[in-house]
Amino acid sequence: MSRLLGVAVLCAALTACTAEIPGPPPKPVPTTSPRVDKPRNLAAFDTCKAIPVDGSSPVMKATTVVPTPDPEKPGFCRYIFASGALTVLVGLEEIEYDEVKKAHPNGHQGEIDGHTMWFGCDTDASELDCGVWAAVGYARSLTVKTRMTGANEGWLLSQRITLITFALDRLPVAS
């Protein structure tokens, strides 16, 4: 009998601990951390193979210019399209996502394939220089920058979305 009484007391105590508390549900805590749903193997990534140059892309025509490491930005590869009018840089940067946002305050956030992105553009009198930074690890971003004389910002946005998607598809998923 005392065993049954002990079991009944234990059940009552456990039920009391799991009872719902009346009132509205707690609000989610906002976070500024970027999403990185797919950890990537950054060491196995060749930035000069991130974008197809053979014309297999529906938006990028084949180019005879071979992608080459960029002499001005170590770790980046330079691609030339549209007879030299469009320059694309692809690289992995050691940069905090919040630092990217601070550097490009007029940009906007997006998400592609489980990765938080920041899109931003700078312009001068003759050239539109735009970039997209995809969070791919702690303080690491896959960066695609596009530069084109006389470009339309909307057109370059569509190009950057396509290019960052190609680059993410070629960035191996960590095992």
N, C-alpha and C positions, 0 to 999 in steps of 0.2 A: 504494500500500500504506500509506504513512504517513497518507494521508487517511482510509482505513478504520480505521486504528488510532486516529486522533484522534476520529473519530465514535464508535467503540466506547467510548473513555474518557469522552467527553462523555455518552453514554447511561448509562453506569455511574454517573457522578457525579449525574446528574439522578435516576436511580432511587433512589440512596441518600438523596437529599434528600427524596424523597416517601414513603419507607418509613414504615409505621405504627410508632409508638412503643408498645412493649408496656405493659400496665397499664390501669387504669380510665380512662374518659374524664374530662376535666376537668369540674368542677362549674360550673354557670352562676353568673355573678356576680350577686348580688341587686341590684336597683335599686329606689329609691323613686320614680322618675320615673313620673308618671301616663301612661297610654296616651292618645294622641290620634291615632287612625288616619285620621280625616278632618279635615284642616285646614279651618277655617270662616272665612267672610267676616264678621267681627264688625261691621264698619262698616255693612253693609247690613241689620242686624237691628233690627226694631222690636219691643221687648218688649211693647208693647200689642197686638200681633197674634200672639203666641206660642201662645195657647191659644184654641180655638174657644169662643165664647160663645153660639152659635146653636143649641145642642142637638145638634150633629152628633157629639159625643163620646158613646160609649155609657155613660160614667160621670158626665158632667157635664150636668145639665139646663140648658136655655136660661136666660139671665138677662137682665133688662132693664137691669141696671146696666152702663153702658159702662166698659170698662177705662180707667183714668186714671193718669197719672204719679203716683207716690207722693210726697207732700210731705215725708215723713220720711226717705226713702232715695232720693237722686238717682240716676237711671239705672234705677230699678225701676218697674214698672207694677203697679198694684193691681187685682185682680179680686175680685168679690164673688159668691159662689154660695150656694145653699140659703137663700134669703131673708135673707142677711146673716150666717148662722152660720159659713160657711167663707170665710176671706180667703186669697187666694193672691197672693204677690208673685213677679214674674219679673224678673230683671235679669242684667246682665253685670258681674262684679266683677273688679277688679284685685287678685287675691289668690293667693298661692302655695298649691298643693294641700296641702303639709305644714302650712301655717298653719291651714287649714280643719280638718285632722285634730286639731291641737293645741287648737283652740277647742272642739271637740266630741269629747272623748276617749271618750265612751261610744257613739260611732257605729260604723258598719261600712262596709266598702268593697264596691263592686259594679262592674259594667261593663254599659253599654248602648250598642249600636251603635258599638263600638270606642272608647268614652270611659270612662275611669276615673271612678267616682262615689264620693262620700262621703255617707252618709245619717246624720243625727243629729237628736235631739229634745231639747228642754228643756221642762220642765213646771213649772207652779206650781199652786196650789190649784184654779184654775178653768179653765185653758186649756192645751192641748197645742200647742206651737210647734215645728214640725219643718221641716227643710230638706234639700235634696239639692243638691250642688255637683258639676257635671260639668266635668272638665278639657277646655277647648276651645282652649287655646293656652298659650304661655308666660306663667305668672302670670295667667292669665285663667280664670274659671269662669263657666259658665252656672248661675245659682242659681234654684231654685224653693223658696219657703218657703210653708208652709201653717200656718194658725192656726185652731183651732176649739175652742169651748167644749164640754166633755164628750165629746170625740172619743176613739176607740179608736186606739192607736198602730198596730196592724196595719192598720186601715182607712186611716189616713192614709198609711201606707207604700205601699199599693196606689195611692192617689190620686197620691202624688208620683212613682211610677214612670210612671203614665199621663201626668201633666203634663209631666215632663221629656222623655218620648218625643215628645209633641206639640211641645214647644219645640225639641228637636233637629231634628225633621223640618222645622221652619220656618227654622232657622238655615242660611243658604246655605253650600254647600260651596265652598271657595276654588278658583279655577281655576288 
